[in-house]
Amino acid sequence: MIYLDTNILLYATLTKVDDLSQKDLSIKIIKELAEKDNFILSNLSLLEYSFVMKKAKEDIEKIKMSINFF
């Protein structure tokens, strides 16, 4: 099992990122690990994720959907 850092989740789902290659790489990592059911997240990571997403003024439904996926 691989522990995913909050930054990977954020780069994959934030609307505005500084570097699109980081977004693409994060999405690729999550997809590959999800296909193998080979990653874990801590509750703290999910709390941090939702806090940063809200602070970035992302849509609340997008946040909920992402958390349900993770």
N, C-alpha and C positions, 0 to 999 in steps of 0.2 A: 504494500500500500504506500502511496505517496501523499504526503501532506501538502496541500496547496496553500500558499500564502495569499492573504487578502489582496495583495497587489495584482496577482494574476486574474482574480475575479473582477477587479475594478477595471483593469486594462481591457478585458474582454467585453465589458458591458457599458462603460461610460460612453456617453454620446460624444463628448469632446475629449480627445487625447492628443498629447503633443506629438507623438510618434506613431503613425499608423502601422508601422512594422511591429511595434510592441503589441498593438491590438490584434493584428493577424496572428502573431506567434502565440499569444495568450489563448485565443480561440482554438487554435490548432492543438495546443497542449490539453485544454479541457476536453475537446472532442475525442482525442485519442485515449485519454484516461477514462472518460465516461464509457466509451465503447468496451473497454476492458473491465469496467466497474472497479477501477484500481486507484481511487483517490479518496481521501478523507478531509473533512473540514471540522474545525473546532467551533463550538458555539460562539466563542469570542471572535473568531474570524467573521462569522455571519453577522454578529452585532456591529463589528467595525465596518463591514461592507455596507450594511444598511445605513449607518450613521454617515459615512462618506457620500453615499449616493444621495441621501436626503440633503446634505450640505451642498452638493453639486446641483441641486434642484432638478434631479431626475424624476420622471413620472413615477408616482407611488405604485401604480399597477405594474410597471416594468420591474420595480424593485421586488414586489411580491412574487411575480412570475419567476424572476431569477433565483430568488431564495428557494422557491418550491422546486426548481430544477436542480439546484445544488444539493 
